[in-house]
């Protein structure tokens, strides 16, 4: 789709969820940063990949985007694949994300897009 092509062309970690937080998009930058393949995450809850400490942040970001409130520069940590086997300091990717809702012509939210910048 046009959205998929756009998400792959961006040189930033990008993901999108539906209104229930199920992953719809996961670009190659997200794959590289987290080692989670696109095929392994699509259709699953983003909540499964966010650190426990940031799950409430994720819920608020989705709720706000559905309510037409975009956000920027919010910390969100994503667990890497096989994180339990990694040293503690390497188990997650810390992102600063901006979110925006996407809406159909009748005004219903069809997705929430997250565009991130990896923190140092």
C-alpha positions as CSV (number, residue, x, y, z in Angstrom):
1,X,0.0,0.0,0.0
2,X,1.0,3.7,-0.2
3,X,1.3,3.9,3.6
4,X,3.6,0.9,3.7
5,X,5.8,2.4,0.9
6,X,6.0,5.7,2.8
7,X,6.8,3.9,6.1
8,X,9.7,2.0,4.5
9,X,11.1,5.1,2.8
10,X,11.4,7.0,6.1
11,X,14.8,6.7,7.8
12,X,13.3,6.4,11.2
13,X,11.6,3.7,13.3
14,X,8.0,3.7,12.3
15,X,5.1,1.5,13.5
16,X,1.3,1.7,13.4
17,X,-1.4,0.1,15.5
18,X,-5.2,-0.1,15.1
19,X,-7.5,1.5,17.7
20,X,-7.0,-1.6,20.0
21,X,-3.2,-1.5,19.9
22,X,-2.7,-4.3,17.4
23,X,0.3,-3.9,15.2
24,X,-0.5,-3.0,11.6
25,X,2.9,-1.8,10.4
26,X,6.5,-2.3,11.5
27,X,9.1,-0.8,9.2
28,X,12.6,-2.1,8.5
29,X,14.2,0.4,10.9
30,X,12.1,-1.1,13.8
31,X,13.3,-4.6,12.6
32,X,16.9,-3.5,12.7
33,X,16.6,-1.8,16.1
34,X,14.6,-4.5,17.9
35,X,15.5,-7.7,15.9
36,X,11.8,-8.5,15.8
37,X,10.8,-9.3,12.2
38,X,7.8,-7.6,10.7
39,X,6.1,-11.0,10.2
40,X,6.6,-11.9,13.9
41,X,4.9,-8.8,15.2
42,X,2.1,-7.8,12.8
43,X,-1.4,-8.6,14.3
44,X,0.0,-8.8,17.8
45,X,-0.5,-6.2,20.6
46,X,2.2,-3.5,20.7
47,X,1.7,-3.8,24.4
48,X,3.6,-7.2,24.2
49,X,6.7,-5.4,23.0
50,X,6.7,-2.3,25.3
51,X,8.4,-2.4,28.6
52,X,6.1,-2.8,31.5
53,X,7.0,0.6,32.8
54,X,5.8,2.2,29.6
55,X,2.5,0.3,29.0
56,X,0.4,3.1,30.6
57,X,2.2,5.6,28.3
58,X,1.3,3.5,25.3
59,X,-2.4,3.4,26.3
60,X,-2.4,7.1,26.8
61,X,-0.8,7.7,23.4
62,X,-3.3,5.6,21.6
63,X,-6.2,7.1,23.5
64,X,-5.0,10.6,22.7
65,X,-4.4,9.9,19.0
66,X,-7.9,8.4,18.7
67,X,-9.2,11.7,20.2
68,X,-7.4,13.7,17.6
69,X,-4.6,14.8,20.0
70,X,-1.2,14.2,18.4
71,X,1.9,14.0,20.6
72,X,5.6,14.4,20.2
73,X,8.8,13.5,21.9
74,X,7.4,11.0,24.3
75,X,9.6,8.2,25.7
76,X,8.6,4.7,24.8
77,X,10.9,1.6,25.3
78,X,10.5,-1.4,23.1
79,X,11.8,-4.8,24.2
80,X,14.3,-6.5,21.8
81,X,13.8,-10.0,20.5
82,X,15.2,-12.6,23.0
83,X,15.6,-9.8,25.5
84,X,15.7,-12.2,28.5
85,X,19.0,-13.6,27.2
86,X,20.6,-10.2,26.7
87,X,22.5,-8.2,29.3
88,X,20.2,-5.9,31.3
89,X,21.4,-2.7,29.6
90,X,20.8,-4.1,26.1
91,X,17.3,-5.5,26.5
92,X,15.4,-2.6,25.1
93,X,15.4,0.2,22.6
94,X,14.5,3.6,24.0
95,X,12.6,5.8,21.5
96,X,11.3,9.3,21.5
97,X,8.0,8.9,19.6
98,X,5.6,11.2,17.9
99,X,2.1,9.9,17.3
100,X,-0.7,10.8,15.0
101,X,-4.1,9.3,14.3
102,X,-5.3,8.3,10.8
103,X,-9.0,8.6,10.2
104,X,-11.4,7.4,7.5
105,X,-13.9,9.8,5.8
106,X,-16.6,9.1,8.4
107,X,-14.1,10.2,11.1
108,X,-13.3,6.8,12.7
109,X,-9.7,6.2,13.7
110,X,-8.2,3.5,11.4
111,X,-4.7,3.6,12.8
112,X,-2.3,5.3,15.1
113,X,1.2,5.9,13.6
114,X,4.3,6.1,15.8
115,X,7.4,7.8,14.3
116,X,10.5,7.5,16.6
117,X,14.0,8.6,17.1
118,X,16.3,6.3,18.9
119,X,17.6,7.8,22.1
120,X,21.4,7.8,22.7
